[in-house]
Amino acid sequence: MEKFPPVDIFIAHNSPKGVHERDQDIHQGFDAFNDYIERANPLYFIHGHQHTNMLSQINNTRILSVYGEKALEL
């Protein structure tokens, strides 16, 4: 993800490592997403996979976990 350009809204299937994780097996996030957030500082990082609806933050990036559907006003 080193060459992935900065964006305002990043949408991914899974979460960053340590954010919204549900267990120690299949519902683990990815270190590469944490690295990207630290480097590119997107406004929003939106993900699924964890089967939760939660909001967290890493620095200035809002991390939004979506389960089902969600209407967003950005």
Distance bins in CASP14 RR format, pairs under 12 A and 6 or more apart:
PFRMAT RR
TARGET T0000
AUTHOR 0000-0000-0000
RMODE 2
METHOD distances of the structure
MODEL  1
1 7 0 0 0 0 0 1 0 0 0 0 0
1 10 0 0 0 0 0 1 0 0 0 0 0
1 12 0 0 0 0 0 1 0 0 0 0 0
1 16 0 0 0 0 0 1 0 0 0 0 0
1 30 0 0 0 0 1 0 0 0 0 0 0
1 31 0 0 0 0 1 0 0 0 0 0 0
1 32 1 0 1 0 0 0 0 0 0 0 0
1 33 1 0 0 1 0 0 0 0 0 0 0
1 34 0 0 0 0 1 0 0 0 0 0 0
1 35 1 0 0 1 0 0 0 0 0 0 0
1 36 1 0 1 0 0 0 0 0 0 0 0
1 37 0 0 0 0 1 0 0 0 0 0 0
1 38 0 0 0 0 0 1 0 0 0 0 0
1 39 0 0 0 0 1 0 0 0 0 0 0
1 40 0 0 0 0 1 0 0 0 0 0 0
1 42 0 0 0 0 0 1 0 0 0 0 0
2 32 0 0 0 0 1 0 0 0 0 0 0
2 35 1 0 0 1 0 0 0 0 0 0 0
2 36 0 0 0 0 1 0 0 0 0 0 0
2 38 0 0 0 0 0 1 0 0 0 0 0
2 39 1 0 0 1 0 0 0 0 0 0 0
2 40 0 0 0 0 0 1 0 0 0 0 0
3 32 0 0 0 0 0 1 0 0 0 0 0
3 36 0 0 0 0 0 1 0 0 0 0 0
3 39 0 0 0 0 0 1 0 0 0 0 0
3 40 0 0 0 0 0 1 0 0 0 0 0
4 10 0 0 0 0 1 0 0 0 0 0 0
4 12 0 0 0 0 0 1 0 0 0 0 0
4 32 0 0 0 0 1 0 0 0 0 0 0
4 33 0 0 0 0 0 1 0 0 0 0 0
4 35 0 0 0 0 1 0 0 0 0 0 0
4 36 1 0 0 1 0 0 0 0 0 0 0
4 37 0 0 0 0 0 1 0 0 0 0 0
4 39 0 0 0 0 1 0 0 0 0 0 0
4 40 1 0 0 1 0 0 0 0 0 0 0
4 42 0 0 0 0 0 1 0 0 0 0 0
5 36 0 0 0 0 0 1 0 0 0 0 0
5 39 0 0 0 0 0 1 0 0 0 0 0
5 40 1 0 0 1 0 0 0 0 0 0 0
5 42 0 0 0 0 0 1 0 0 0 0 0
6 36 0 0 0 0 1 0 0 0 0 0 0
6 37 0 0 0 0 0 1 0 0 0 0 0
6 38 0 0 0 0 0 1 0 0 0 0 0
6 39 1 0 0 1 0 0 0 0 0 0 0
6 40 1 1 0 0 0 0 0 0 0 0 0
6 41 1 0 0 1 0 0 0 0 0 0 0
6 42 1 0 0 1 0 0 0 0 0 0 0
6 43 0 0 0 0 0 1 0 0 0 0 0
6 61 0 0 0 0 0 1 0 0 0 0 0
7 36 0 0 0 0 1 0 0 0 0 0 0
7 37 0 0 0 0 0 1 0 0 0 0 0
7 39 0 0 0 0 0 1 0 0 0 0 0
7 40 1 0 0 1 0 0 0 0 0 0 0
7 41 0 0 0 0 0 1 0 0 0 0 0
7 42 1 0 1 0 0 0 0 0 0 0 0
7 43 0 0 0 0 1 0 0 0 0 0 0
7 44 0 0 0 0 1 0 0 0 0 0 0
7 45 0 0 0 0 1 0 0 0 0 0 0
7 46 0 0 0 0 0 1 0 0 0 0 0
7 61 0 0 0 0 0 1 0 0 0 0 0
8 40 0 0 0 0 1 0 0 0 0 0 0
8 41 0 0 0 0 1 0 0 0 0 0 0
8 42 1 0 1 0 0 0 0 0 0 0 0
8 43 1 0 1 0 0 0 0 0 0 0 0
8 44 1 0 0 1 0 0 0 0 0 0 0
8 45 0 0 0 0 0 1 0 0 0 0 0
8 46 0 0 0 0 0 1 0 0 0 0 0
8 60 0 0 0 0 0 1 0 0 0 0 0
8 61 0 0 0 0 0 1 0 0 0 0 0
8 62 0 0 0 0 0 1 0 0 0 0 0
8 74 0 0 0 0 1 0 0 0 0 0 0
9 40 0 0 0 0 0 1 0 0 0 0 0
9 42 1 0 0 1 0 0 0 0 0 0 0
9 43 1 0 0 1 0 0 0 0 0 0 0
9 44 1 0 1 0 0 0 0 0 0 0 0
9 45 0 0 0 0 1 0 0 0 0 0 0
9 46 1 0 0 1 0 0 0 0 0 0 0
9 47 0 0 0 0 0 1 0 0 0 0 0
9 61 0 0 0 0 0 1 0 0 0 0 0
9 62 0 0 0 0 1 0 0 0 0 0 0
9 63 0 0 0 0 0 1 0 0 0 0 0
9 64 0 0 0 0 1 0 0 0 0 0 0
9 72 0 0 0 0 1 0 0 0 0 0 0
9 74 1 0 0 1 0 0 0 0 0 0 0
10 16 0 0 0 0 1 0 0 0 0 0 0
10 32 0 0 0 0 0 1 0 0 0 0 0
10 33 0 0 0 0 1 0 0 0 0 0 0
10 36 1 0 0 1 0 0 0 0 0 0 0
10 37 0 0 0 0 1 0 0 0 0 0 0
10 39 0 0 0 0 0 1 0 0 0 0 0
10 40 1 0 0 1 0 0 0 0 0 0 0
10 41 0 0 0 0 0 1 0 0 0 0 0
10 42 1 0 1 0 0 0 0 0 0 0 0
10 43 0 0 0 0 1 0 0 0 0 0 0
10 44 1 0 0 1 0 0 0 0 0 0 0
10 45 1 0 1 0 0 0 0 0 0 0 0
10 46 1 0 0 1 0 0 0 0 0 0 0
10 47 0 0 0 0 1 0 0 0 0 0 0
10 58 0 0 0 0 0 1 0 0 0 0 0
10 61 0 0 0 0 1 0 0 0 0 0 0
10 62 0 0 0 0 0 1 0 0 0 0 0
10 63 0 0 0 0 1 0 0 0 0 0 0
10 64 0 0 0 0 0 1 0 0 0 0 0
11 33 0 0 0 0 0 1 0 0 0 0 0
11 42 0 0 0 0 1 0 0 0 0 0 0
11 44 0 0 0 0 1 0 0 0 0 0 0
11 45 0 0 0 0 1 0 0 0 0 0 0
11 46 1 0 1 0 0 0 0 0 0 0 0
11 47 1 0 0 1 0 0 0 0 0 0 0
11 48 0 0 0 0 1 0 0 0 0 0 0
11 49 0 0 0 0 0 1 0 0 0 0 0
11 63 0 0 0 0 0 1 0 0 0 0 0
11 64 0 0 0 0 1 0 0 0 0 0 0
11 65 0 0 0 0 0 1 0 0 0 0 0
11 66 0 0 0 0 1 0 0 0 0 0 0
11 70 0 0 0 0 0 1 0 0 0 0 0
11 72 0 0 0 0 0 1 0 0 0 0 0
12 19 0 0 0 0 0 1 0 0 0 0 0
12 20 0 0 0 0 0 1 0 0 0 0 0
12 29 0 0 0 0 1 0 0 0 0 0 0
12 30 0 0 0 0 1 0 0 0 0 0 0
12 32 0 0 0 0 1 0 0 0 0 0 0
12 33 1 0 0 1 0 0 0 0 0 0 0
12 34 0 0 0 0 0 1 0 0 0 0 0
12 36 0 0 0 0 1 0 0 0 0 0 0
12 37 0 0 0 0 0 1 0 0 0 0 0
12 42 0 0 0 0 0 1 0 0 0 0 0
12 44 0 0 0 0 0 1 0 0 0 0 0
12 45 1 0 0 1 0 0 0 0 0 0 0
12 46 1 0 0 1 0 0 0 0 0 0 0
12 47 1 0 1 0 0 0 0 0 0 0 0
12 48 1 0 0 1 0 0 0 0 0 0 0
12 49 0 0 0 0 1 0 0 0 0 0 0
12 50 0 0 0 0 0 1 0 0 0 0 0
12 63 0 0 0 0 0 1 0 0 0 0 0
12 64 0 0 0 0 0 1 0 0 0 0 0
12 65 0 0 0 0 0 1 0 0 0 0 0
12 66 0 0 0 0 0 1 0 0 0 0 0
13 27 0 0 0 0 0 1 0 0 0 0 0
13 29 0 0 0 0 0 1 0 0 0 0 0
13 30 0 0 0 0 1 0 0 0 0 0 0
13 33 0 0 0 0 0 1 0 0 0 0 0
13 45 0 0 0 0 0 1 0 0 0 0 0
13 46 0 0 0 0 0 1 0 0 0 0 0
13 47 1 0 0 1 0 0 0 0 0 0 0
13 48 1 0 0 1 0 0 0 0 0 0 0
13 49 1 0 1 0 0 0 0 0 0 0 0
13 50 0 0 0 0 0 1 0 0 0 0 0
13 65 0 0 0 0 0 1 0 0 0 0 0
13 66 0 0 0 0 0 1 0 0 0 0 0
14 20 0 0 0 0 1 0 0 0 0 0 0
14 21 0 0 0 0 1 0 0 0 0 0 0
14 22 0 0 0 0 0 1 0 0 0 0 0
14 26 0 0 0 0 1 0 0 0 0 0 0
14 27 0 0 0 0 1 0 0 0 0 0 0
14 28 0 0 0 0 1 0 0 0 0 0 0
14 29 1 0 1 0 0 0 0 0 0 0 0
14 30 1 0 1 0 0 0 0 0 0 0 0
14 31 0 0 0 0 0 1 0 0 0 0 0
14 32 0 0 0 0 0 1 0 0 0 0 0
14 33 1 0 0 1 0 0 0 0 0 0 0
14 34 0 0 0 0 0 1 0 0 0 0 0
14 45 0 0 0 0 0 1 0 0 0 0 0
14 46 0 0 0 0 0 1 0 0 0 0 0
14 47 1 0 1 0 0 0 0 0 0 0 0
14 48 1 0 0 1 0 0 0 0 0 0 0
14 49 1 0 1 0 0 0 0 0 0 0 0
14 50 1 0 0 1 0 0 0 0 0 0 0
14 51 0 0 0 0 0 1 0 0 0 0 0
14 63 0 0 0 0 0 1 0 0 0 0 0
14 65 0 0 0 0 0 1 0 0 0 0 0
15 21 1 0 0 1 0 0 0 0 0 0 0
15 22 0 0 0 0 1 0 0 0 0 0 0
15 27 0 0 0 0 1 0 0 0 0 0 0
15 28 0 0 0 0 1 0 0 0 0 0 0
15 29 1 0 1 0 0 0 0 0 0 0 0
15 30 1 0 0 1 0 0 0 0 0 0 0
15 31 0 0 0 0 0 1 0 0 0 0 0
15 32 0 0 0 0 0 1 0 0 0 0 0
15 33 1 0 0 1 0 0 0 0 0 0 0
15 34 0 0 0 0 1 0 0 0 0 0 0
15 37 0 0 0 0 0 1 0 0 0 0 0
15 45 0 0 0 0 1 0 0 0 0 0 0
15 46 0 0 0 0 1 0 0 0 0 0 0
15 47 1 0 1 0 0 0 0 0 0 0 0
15 48 1 0 0 1 0 0 0 0 0 0 0
15 49 1 0 0 1 0 0 0 0 0 0 0
15 50 1 0 1 0 0 0 0 0 0 0 0
15 51 0 0 0 0 0 1 0 0 0 0 0
15 52 0 0 0 0 1 0 0 0 0 0 0
15 54 0 0 0 0 1 0 0 0 0 0 0
15 56 0 0 0 0 1 0 0 0 0 0 0
15 58 0 0 0 0 0 1 0 0 0 0 0
15 63 1 0 0 1 0 0 0 0 0 0 0
15 64 0 0 0 0 1 0 0 0 0 0 0
15 65 1 0 0 1 0 0 0 0 0 0 0
15 66 0 0 0 0 0 1 0 0 0 0 0
15 67 0 0 0 0 0 1 0 0 0 0 0
16 28 0 0 0 0 0 1 0 0 0 0 0
16 29 1 0 0 1 0 0 0 0 0 0 0
16 30 1 0 0 1 0 0 0 0 0 0 0
16 31 0 0 0 0 1 0 0 0 0 0 0
16 32 0 0 0 0 1 0 0 0 0 0 0
16 33 1 1 0 0 0 0 0 0 0 0 0
16 34 1 0 1 0 0 0 0 0 0 0 0
16 35 0 0 0 0 1 0 0 0 0 0 0
16 36 0 0 0 0 1 0 0 0 0 0 0
16 37 1 0 0 1 0 0 0 0 0 0 0
16 38 0 0 0 0 1 0 0 0 0 0 0
16 42 0 0 0 0 0 1 0 0 0 0 0
16 45 1 0 0 1 0 0 0 0 0 0 0
16 46 0 0 0 0 0 1 0 0 0 0 0
16 47 1 0 0 1 0 0 0 0 0 0 0
16 48 0 0 0 0 0 1 0 0 0 0 0
16 49 0 0 0 0 0 1 0 0 0 0 0
16 50 0 0 0 0 0 1 0 0 0 0 0
16 56 0 0 0 0 1 0 0 0 0 0 0
16 57 0 0 0 0 0 1 0 0 0 0 0
16 58 1 0 0 1 0 0 0 0 0 0 0
16 59 0 0 0 0 0 1 0 0 0 0 0
16 61 0 0 0 0 1 0 0 0 0 0 0
16 62 0 0 0 0 0 1 0 0 0 0 0
16 63 1 0 0 1 0 0 0 0 0 0 0
16 64 0 0 0 0 0 1 0 0 0 0 0
16 65 0 0 0 0 0 1 0 0 0 0 0
17 27 0 0 0 0 0 1 0 0 0 0 0
17 28 1 0 0 1 0 0 0 0 0 0 0
17 29 1 0 1 0 0 0 0 0 0 0 0
17 30 1 0 1 0 0 0 0 0 0 0 0
17 31 1 0 1 0 0 0 0 0 0 0 0
17 32 0 0 0 0 1 0 0 0 0 0 0
17 33 1 0 0 1 0 0 0 0 0 0 0
17 34 1 0 1 0 0 0 0 0 0 0 0
17 35 0 0 0 0 1 0 0 0 0 0 0
17 36 0 0 0 0 0 1 0 0 0 0 0
17 37 0 0 0 0 0 1 0 0 0 0 0
17 38 0 0 0 0 0 1 0 0 0 0 0
17 47 0 0 0 0 0 1 0 0 0 0 0
17 58 0 0 0 0 0 1 0 0 0 0 0
17 63 0 0 0 0 0 1 0 0 0 0 0
18 24 0 0 0 0 0 1 0 0 0 0 0
18 27 0 0 0 0 0 1 0 0 0 0 0
18 28 1 0 0 1 0 0 0 0 0 0 0
18 29 1 0 0 1 0 0 0 0 0 0 0
18 30 0 0 0 0 1 0 0 0 0 0 0
18 31 0 0 0 0 1 0 0 0 0 0 0
18 33 0 0 0 0 1 0 0 0 0 0 0
18 34 1 0 0 1 0 0 0 0 0 0 0
18 37 0 0 0 0 0 1 0 0 0 0 0
18 47 0 0 0 0 0 1 0 0 0 0 0
18 50 0 0 0 0 0 1 0 0 0 0 0
18 54 0 0 0 0 0 1 0 0 0 0 0
18 56 0 0 0 0 1 0 0 0 0 0 0
18 58 0 0 0 0 1 0 0 0 0 0 0
18 63 0 0 0 0 1 0 0 0 0 0 0
18 65 0 0 0 0 0 1 0 0 0 0 0
19 27 0 0 0 0 0 1 0 0 0 0 0
19 28 0 0 0 0 0 1 0 0 0 0 0
19 29 1 0 0 1 0 0 0 0 0 0 0
19 30 0 0 0 0 0 1 0 0 0 0 0
19 31 0 0 0 0 0 1 0 0 0 0 0
19 33 0 0 0 0 1 0 0 0 0 0 0
19 34 0 0 0 0 1 0 0 0 0 0 0
19 37 0 0 0 0 1 0 0 0 0 0 0
19 45 0 0 0 0 1 0 0 0 0 0 0
19 46 0 0 0 0 0 1 0 0 0 0 0
19 47 0 0 0 0 1 0 0 0 0 0 0
19 48 0 0 0 0 0 1 0 0 0 0 0
19 49 0 0 0 0 0 1 0 0 0 0 0
19 50 0 0 0 0 1 0 0 0 0 0 0
19 52 0 0 0 0 0 1 0 0 0 0 0
19 54 0 0 0 0 1 0 0 0 0 0 0
19 55 0 0 0 0 0 1 0 0 0 0 0
19 56 1 0 1 0 0 0 0 0 0 0 0
19 57 0 0 0 0 1 0 0 0 0 0 0
19 58 1 0 0 1 0 0 0 0 0 0 0
19 61 0 0 0 0 0 1 0 0 0 0 0
19 62 0 0 0 0 0 1 0 0 0 0 0
19 63 1 0 1 0 0 0 0 0 0 0 0
19 64 0 0 0 0 0 1 0 0 0 0 0
19 65 1 0 0 1 0 0 0 0 0 0 0
20 27 0 0 0 0 1 0 0 0 0 0 0
20 28 0 0 0 0 0 1 0 0 0 0 0
20 29 0 0 0 0 1 0 0 0 0 0 0
20 33 0 0 0 0 0 1 0 0 0 0 0
20 45 0 0 0 0 0 1 0 0 0 0 0
20 46 0 0 0 0 0 1 0 0 0 0 0
20 47 1 0 0 1 0 0 0 0 0 0 0
20 48 0 0 0 0 1 0 0 0 0 0 0
20 49 0 0 0 0 1 0 0 0 0 0 0
20 50 1 0 1 0 0 0 0 0 0 0 0
20 51 0 0 0 0 1 0 0 0 0 0 0
20 52 1 0 1 0 0 0 0 0 0 0 0
20 53 0 0 0 0 1 0 0 0 0 0 0
20 54 1 0 1 0 0 0 0 0 0 0 0
20 55 0 0 0 0 1 0 0 0 0 0 0
20 56 1 0 0 1 0 0 0 0 0 0 0
20 57 0 0 0 0 0 1 0 0 0 0 0
20 58 0 0 0 0 0 1 0 0 0 0 0
20 63 1 0 0 1 0 0 0 0 0 0 0
20 64 0 0 0 0 1 0 0 0 0 0 0
20 65 1 0 1 0 0 0 0 0 0 0 0
20 66 0 0 0 0 0 1 0 0 0 0 0
20 67 0 0 0 0 1 0 0 0 0 0 0
21 27 1 0 1 0 0 0 0 0 0 0 0
21 28 1 0 1 0 0 0 0 0 0 0 0
21 29 1 0 1 0 0 0 0 0 0 0 0
21 30 0 0 0 0 0 1 0 0 0 0 0
21 33 0 0 0 0 0 1 0 0 0 0 0
21 47 0 0 0 0 0 1 0 0 0 0 0
21 48 0 0 0 0 0 1 0 0 0 0 0
21 49 0 0 0 0 1 0 0 0 0 0 0
21 50 1 0 0 1 0 0 0 0 0 0 0
21 51 0 0 0 0 0 1 0 0 0 0 0
21 52 0 0 0 0 1 0 0 0 0 0 0
21 54 0 0 0 0 0 1 0 0 0 0 0
21 56 0 0 0 0 0 1 0 0 0 0 0
21 63 0 0 0 0 0 1 0 0 0 0 0
21 65 0 0 0 0 0 1 0 0 0 0 0
22 28 0 0 0 0 1 0 0 0 0 0 0
22 29 0 0 0 0 0 1 0 0 0 0 0
22 48 0 0 0 0 0 1 0 0 0 0 0
22 49 0 0 0 0 1 0 0 0 0 0 0
22 50 1 0 1 0 0 0 0 0 0 0 0
22 51 1 0 0 1 0 0 0 0 0 0 0
22 52 1 0 0 1 0 0 0 0 0 0 0
22 54 0 0 0 0 0 1 0 0 0 0 0
22 65 0 0 0 0 1 0 0 0 0 0 0
22 67 0 0 0 0 0 1 0 0 0 0 0
23 29 0 0 0 0 0 1 0 0 0 0 0
23 49 0 0 0 0 0 1 0 0 0 0 0
23 50 0 0 0 0 1 0 0 0 0 0 0
23 51 0 0 0 0 0 1 0 0 0 0 0
23 52 0 0 0 0 0 1 0 0 0 0 0
26 49 0 0 0 0 1 0 0 0 0 0 0
26 50 0 0 0 0 0 1 0 0 0 0 0
26 51 0 0 0 0 0 1 0 0 0 0 0
27 47 0 0 0 0 0 1 0 0 0 0 0
27 48 0 0 0 0 0 1 0 0 0 0 0
27 49 1 0 0 1 0 0 0 0 0 0 0
27 50 1 0 1 0 0 0 0 0 0 0 0
27 51 1 0 0 1 0 0 0 0 0 0 0
27 52 0 0 0 0 1 0 0 0 0 0 0
27 65 0 0 0 0 0 1 0 0 0 0 0
27 67 0 0 0 0 0 1 0 0 0 0 0
28 49 0 0 0 0 1 0 0 0 0 0 0
28 50 0 0 0 0 1 0 0 0 0 0 0
29 37 0 0 0 0 0 1 0 0 0 0 0
29 45 0 0 0 0 0 1 0 0 0 0 0
29 47 0 0 0 0 1 0 0 0 0 0 0
29 48 0 0 0 0 0 1 0 0 0 0 0
29 49 0 0 0 0 1 0 0 0 0 0 0
29 50 0 0 0 0 1 0 0 0 0 0 0
29 63 0 0 0 0 0 1 0 0 0 0 0
29 65 0 0 0 0 0 1 0 0 0 0 0
30 36 0 0 0 0 1 0 0 0 0 0 0
30 37 0 0 0 0 0 1 0 0 0 0 0
30 45 0 0 0 0 0 1 0 0 0 0 0
30 47 0 0 0 0 1 0 0 0 0 0 0
30 49 0 0 0 0 0 1 0 0 0 0 0
31 37 0 0 0 0 0 1 0 0 0 0 0
31 38 0 0 0 0 0 1 0 0 0 0 0
32 38 0 0 0 0 0 1 0 0 0 0 0
32 39 0 0 0 0 0 1 0 0 0 0 0
32 40 0 0 0 0 0 1 0 0 0 0 0
33 39 0 0 0 0 0 1 0 0 0 0 0
33 40 0 0 0 0 0 1 0 0 0 0 0
33 42 0 0 0 0 0 1 0 0 0 0 0
33 45 1 0 0 1 0 0 0 0 0 0 0
33 46 0 0 0 0 0 1 0 0 0 0 0
33 47 0 0 0 0 1 0 0 0 0 0 0
33 48 0 0 0 0 0 1 0 0 0 0 0
33 49 0 0 0 0 0 1 0 0 0 0 0
33 58 0 0 0 0 1 0 0 0 0 0 0
33 61 0 0 0 0 0 1 0 0 0 0 0
33 63 0 0 0 0 1 0 0 0 0 0 0
34 40 0 0 0 0 0 1 0 0 0 0 0
34 45 0 0 0 0 1 0 0 0 0 0 0
34 58 1 0 0 1 0 0 0 0 0 0 0
34 59 0 0 0 0 0 1 0 0 0 0 0
34 61 0 0 0 0 0 1 0 0 0 0 0
34 63 0 0 0 0 0 1 0 0 0 0 0
35 41 0 0 0 0 0 1 0 0 0 0 0
35 58 0 0 0 0 0 1 0 0 0 0 0
36 42 1 0 0 1 0 0 0 0 0 0 0
36 45 0 0 0 0 1 0 0 0 0 0 0
36 58 0 0 0 0 0 1 0 0 0 0 0
36 61 0 0 0 0 1 0 0 0 0 0 0
36 63 0 0 0 0 0 1 0 0 0 0 0
37 43 0 0 0 0 0 1 0 0 0 0 0
37 44 0 0 0 0 0 1 0 0 0 0 0
37 45 1 0 0 1 0 0 0 0 0 0 0
37 47 0 0 0 0 0 1 0 0 0 0 0
37 56 0 0 0 0 0 1 0 0 0 0 0
37 57 0 0 0 0 0 1 0 0 0 0 0
37 58 1 0 1 0 0 0 0 0 0 0 0
37 59 1 0 0 1 0 0 0 0 0 0 0
37 60 0 0 0 0 1 0 0 0 0 0 0
37 61 1 0 1 0 0 0 0 0 0 0 0
37 62 0 0 0 0 0 1 0 0 0 0 0
37 63 0 0 0 0 1 0 0 0 0 0 0
38 45 0 0 0 0 0 1 0 0 0 0 0
38 58 1 0 0 1 0 0 0 0 0 0 0
38 59 1 0 0 1 0 0 0 0 0 0 0
38 60 0 0 0 0 0 1 0 0 0 0 0
38 61 0 0 0 0 1 0 0 0 0 0 0
39 58 0 0 0 0 0 1 0 0 0 0 0
39 59 0 0 0 0 0 1 0 0 0 0 0
39 61 0 0 0 0 0 1 0 0 0 0 0
40 58 0 0 0 0 0 1 0 0 0 0 0
40 59 0 0 0 0 0 1 0 0 0 0 0
40 60 0 0 0 0 0 1 0 0 0 0 0
40 61 0 0 0 0 1 0 0 0 0 0 0
41 57 0 0 0 0 0 1 0 0 0 0 0
41 58 0 0 0 0 1 0 0 0 0 0 0
41 59 1 0 0 1 0 0 0 0 0 0 0
41 60 1 0 1 0 0 0 0 0 0 0 0
41 61 1 0 0 1 0 0 0 0 0 0 0
41 62 0 0 0 0 0 1 0 0 0 0 0
42 57 0 0 0 0 0 1 0 0 0 0 0
42 58 0 0 0 0 1 0 0 0 0 0 0
42 59 0 0 0 0 0 1 0 0 0 0 0
42 60 0 0 0 0 1 0 0 0 0 0 0
42 61 1 0 1 0 0 0 0 0 0 0 0
42 62 0 0 0 0 1 0 0 0 0 0 0
42 63 0 0 0 0 1 0 0 0 0 0 0
42 64 0 0 0 0 0 1 0 0 0 0 0
42 74 0 0 0 0 0 1 0 0 0 0 0
43 57 0 0 0 0 0 1 0 0 0 0 0
43 58 0 0 0 0 0 1 0 0 0 0 0
43 59 0 0 0 0 0 1 0 0 0 0 0
43 60 1 0 0 1 0 0 0 0 0 0 0
43 61 1 0 0 1 0 0 0 0 0 0 0
43 62 1 0 0 1 0 0 0 0 0 0 0
43 63 0 0 0 0 0 1 0 0 0 0 0
43 64 0 0 0 0 0 1 0 0 0 0 0
43 72 0 0 0 0 0 1 0 0 0 0 0
43 74 1 0 0 1 0 0 0 0 0 0 0
44 55 0 0 0 0 0 1 0 0 0 0 0
44 56 0 0 0 0 0 1 0 0 0 0 0
44 57 0 0 0 0 0 1 0 0 0 0 0
44 58 0 0 0 0 0 1 0 0 0 0 0
44 60 0 0 0 0 0 1 0 0 0 0 0
44 61 1 0 0 1 0 0 0 0 0 0 0
44 62 1 0 1 0 0 0 0 0 0 0 0
44 63 0 0 0 0 1 0 0 0 0 0 0
44 64 1 0 0 1 0 0 0 0 0 0 0
44 65 0 0 0 0 0 1 0 0 0 0 0
44 66 0 0 0 0 0 1 0 0 0 0 0
44 70 0 0 0 0 0 1 0 0 0 0 0
44 72 0 0 0 0 1 0 0 0 0 0 0
44 73 0 0 0 0 0 1 0 0 0 0 0
44 74 1 0 0 1 0 0 0 0 0 0 0
45 55 0 0 0 0 0 1 0 0 0 0 0
45 56 0 0 0 0 1 0 0 0 0 0 0
45 57 0 0 0 0 1 0 0 0 0 0 0
45 58 1 0 0 1 0 0 0 0 0 0 0
45 59 0 0 0 0 0 1 0 0 0 0 0
45 60 0 0 0 0 0 1 0 0 0 0 0
45 61 1 0 1 0 0 0 0 0 0 0 0
45 62 1 0 0 1 0 0 0 0 0 0 0
45 63 1 0 1 0 0 0 0 0 0 0 0
45 64 1 0 0 1 0 0 0 0 0 0 0
45 65 0 0 0 0 1 0 0 0 0 0 0
45 66 0 0 0 0 0 1 0 0 0 0 0
46 53 0 0 0 0 0 1 0 0 0 0 0
46 54 0 0 0 0 0 1 0 0 0 0 0
46 55 0 0 0 0 0 1 0 0 0 0 0
46 56 0 0 0 0 0 1 0 0 0 0 0
46 61 0 0 0 0 0 1 0 0 0 0 0
46 62 0 0 0 0 1 0 0 0 0 0 0
46 63 0 0 0 0 1 0 0 0 0 0 0
46 64 1 0 1 0 0 0 0 0 0 0 0
46 65 0 0 0 0 1 0 0 0 0 0 0
46 66 1 0 0 1 0 0 0 0 0 0 0
46 67 0 0 0 0 0 1 0 0 0 0 0
46 70 0 0 0 0 1 0 0 0 0 0 0
46 72 1 0 0 1 0 0 0 0 0 0 0
46 74 0 0 0 0 1 0 0 0 0 0 0
47 53 0 0 0 0 0 1 0 0 0 0 0
47 54 0 0 0 0 0 1 0 0 0 0 0
47 55 0 0 0 0 0 1 0 0 0 0 0
47 56 0 0 0 0 0 1 0 0 0 0 0
47 61 0 0 0 0 0 1 0 0 0 0 0
47 62 0 0 0 0 0 1 0 0 0 0 0
47 63 1 0 0 1 0 0 0 0 0 0 0
47 64 1 0 0 1 0 0 0 0 0 0 0
47 65 1 0 1 0 0 0 0 0 0 0 0
47 66 1 0 0 1 0 0 0 0 0 0 0
47 67 0 0 0 0 0 1 0 0 0 0 0
47 70 0 0 0 0 0 1 0 0 0 0 0
48 54 0 0 0 0 0 1 0 0 0 0 0
48 63 0 0 0 0 0 1 0 0 0 0 0
48 64 0 0 0 0 1 0 0 0 0 0 0
48 65 1 0 1 0 0 0 0 0 0 0 0
48 66 1 0 1 0 0 0 0 0 0 0 0
48 67 1 0 0 1 0 0 0 0 0 0 0
48 68 0 0 0 0 1 0 0 0 0 0 0
48 69 0 0 0 0 0 1 0 0 0 0 0
48 70 0 0 0 0 1 0 0 0 0 0 0
49 65 0 0 0 0 1 0 0 0 0 0 0
49 66 0 0 0 0 1 0 0 0 0 0 0
49 67 0 0 0 0 1 0 0 0 0 0 0
49 68 0 0 0 0 0 1 0 0 0 0 0
50 56 0 0 0 0 0 1 0 0 0 0 0
50 63 0 0 0 0 0 1 0 0 0 0 0
50 64 0 0 0 0 0 1 0 0 0 0 0
50 65 1 0 1 0 0 0 0 0 0 0 0
50 66 0 0 0 0 1 0 0 0 0 0 0
50 67 1 0 0 1 0 0 0 0 0 0 0
50 68 0 0 0 0 0 1 0 0 0 0 0
51 65 0 0 0 0 1 0 0 0 0 0 0
51 66 0 0 0 0 1 0 0 0 0 0 0
51 67 1 0 1 0 0 0 0 0 0 0 0
51 68 0 0 0 0 1 0 0 0 0 0 0
52 63 0 0 0 0 0 1 0 0 0 0 0
52 64 0 0 0 0 0 1 0 0 0 0 0
52 65 1 0 1 0 0 0 0 0 0 0 0
52 66 0 0 0 0 1 0 0 0 0 0 0
52 67 1 0 1 0 0 0 0 0 0 0 0
52 68 0 0 0 0 0 1 0 0 0 0 0
52 70 0 0 0 0 0 1 0 0 0 0 0
53 64 0 0 0 0 1 0 0 0 0 0 0
53 65 1 0 0 1 0 0 0 0 0 0 0
53 66 1 0 0 1 0 0 0 0 0 0 0
53 67 1 0 1 0 0 0 0 0 0 0 0
53 68 1 0 0 1 0 0 0 0 0 0 0
53 69 0 0 0 0 0 1 0 0 0 0 0
53 70 1 0 0 1 0 0 0 0 0 0 0
53 71 0 0 0 0 0 1 0 0 0 0 0
53 72 0 0 0 0 0 1 0 0 0 0 0
54 62 0 0 0 0 0 1 0 0 0 0 0
54 63 0 0 0 0 1 0 0 0 0 0 0
54 64 1 0 0 1 0 0 0 0 0 0 0
54 65 1 0 1 0 0 0 0 0 0 0 0
54 66 0 0 0 0 1 0 0 0 0 0 0
54 67 0 0 0 0 1 0 0 0 0 0 0
54 70 0 0 0 0 0 1 0 0 0 0 0
55 61 0 0 0 0 0 1 0 0 0 0 0
55 62 1 0 0 1 0 0 0 0 0 0 0
55 63 1 0 0 1 0 0 0 0 0 0 0
55 64 1 0 1 0 0 0 0 0 0 0 0
55 65 1 0 0 1 0 0 0 0 0 0 0
55 66 0 0 0 0 0 1 0 0 0 0 0
55 70 0 0 0 0 0 1 0 0 0 0 0
55 72 0 0 0 0 0 1 0 0 0 0 0
56 62 1 0 0 1 0 0 0 0 0 0 0
56 63 1 0 1 0 0 0 0 0 0 0 0
56 64 0 0 0 0 1 0 0 0 0 0 0
56 65 1 0 0 1 0 0 0 0 0 0 0
57 63 1 0 0 1 0 0 0 0 0 0 0
57 64 0 0 0 0 1 0 0 0 0 0 0
58 64 0 0 0 0 0 1 0 0 0 0 0
62 72 0 0 0 0 0 1 0 0 0 0 0
62 74 0 0 0 0 1 0 0 0 0 0 0
64 70 1 0 0 1 0 0 0 0 0 0 0
64 71 0 0 0 0 0 1 0 0 0 0 0
64 72 1 0 0 1 0 0 0 0 0 0 0
64 74 0 0 0 0 0 1 0 0 0 0 0
66 72 0 0 0 0 1 0 0 0 0 0 0
END
